[in-house]
Amino acid sequence: MCIKPKIAFLGPKGTFTHEVASTLGDDLRAFCSVDVVMDSINNGCDFGVVPIENSTEGQVGTTLDALVQKNNVKIYGERVIPINQNLLSSKGTKKENIVDVYSHAQALAQCQAYVTKNNMNPHFTLSTAAAAKSVKKINNSGAIGTLKAAELYDLEIVDTNIQDLKNNETRFVILSREDHPITGNDKTSILFSLSDDKPGDLNGVLSIFAANEINLTKIESRPSKKGLGKYIFFVDFEGHRSDEMIKYILNIIKTKTSFIKILGSYPNTMI
Ligand SMILES: O=C(O)C(=O)Cc1ccccc1
């Protein structure tokens, strides 16, 4: 007997995350926030899918913050998909009558020029599909989201491809209890913080990658939430944590940081 993996995603049905999750299996479970998707992994689900960064708007802060907080979740994989945003509304609503527009913060940011040009008031929701689900009950309102959401929640597609940049992509991570075994074309994600504020501290960590010819694929920082000027750094680099060279590098980095978390190694889909 084959047991299907249970896949959690940022829902409800009709989000971009749902689109990614449905390529991984068909036992899908919707959760209303990134936090609860992560919690579900130690609570009945095998995998969880969440957005992590967008080519127009950058990091998804809620996901990075949750990766700092949650233990027992590892990055098992990544997927990148093109993102086309659409304006949805209840049947019969005309674009010029839409006053309030609802969506995920990232989607609103990706359509900033469009929202401003059309004099719409932006409102944040936890996902694009949460917005789509709610606009039916709100007069003169629209939601920014997927075409699938229009179908699921019986909405009119008022406008398509409304994102400011046509080339708009989001990277999602697939989370699990364990990361992925080595494949030979892998990437590793870590986060760390530095103890003091001394010249060259960050460079001390980054130069270890340079000296060992390890290519970095991403570097980000987030506030540590312990005061201004205190950061957590997120670094992705090529290689798998079970590789001898990467083990060696990670051991040196441990001596140069006050806190380090290896988020996981997984196949690199971006080259
Ligand atoms: O809200 C959604 O549909 C999500 O999956 C999060 C998101 C929002 C905007 C772009 C990509 C992903």
The ligand as a Tripos MOL2 file, in Angstrom:
@<TRIPOS>MOLECULE
LIG
   12    12     1     0     0
SMALL
NO_CHARGES

@<TRIPOS>ATOM
      1 O1         -1.3630   34.7440   -1.5710 O.co2     1 LIG1
      2 C1         -0.9690   33.8980   -2.4050 C.2       1 LIG1
      3 O2         -1.5740   33.5740   -3.4260 O.co2     1 LIG1
      4 C2          0.3330   33.2730   -2.1690 C.2       1 LIG1
      5 O3          0.5450   32.1540   -2.5310 O.2       1 LIG1
      6 C3          1.4060   34.1700   -1.6490 C.3       1 LIG1
      7 C4          1.9040   34.9580   -2.8160 C.ar      1 LIG1
      8 C5          1.4250   36.2320   -3.0110 C.ar      1 LIG1
      9 C6          1.8860   36.9550   -4.1210 C.ar      1 LIG1
     10 C7          2.7670   36.3880   -5.0110 C.ar      1 LIG1
     11 C8          3.2140   35.1100   -4.8150 C.ar      1 LIG1
     12 C9          2.7840   34.3930   -3.7040 C.ar      1 LIG1
@<TRIPOS>BOND
     1     1     2 2
     2     2     3 1
     3     2     4 1
     4     4     5 2
     5     4     6 1
     6     6     7 1
     7     7     8 ar
     8     7    12 ar
     9     8     9 ar
    10     9    10 ar
    11    10    11 ar
    12    11    12 ar
@<TRIPOS>SUBSTRUCTURE
     1 LIG1         1 GROUP 0 **** ****
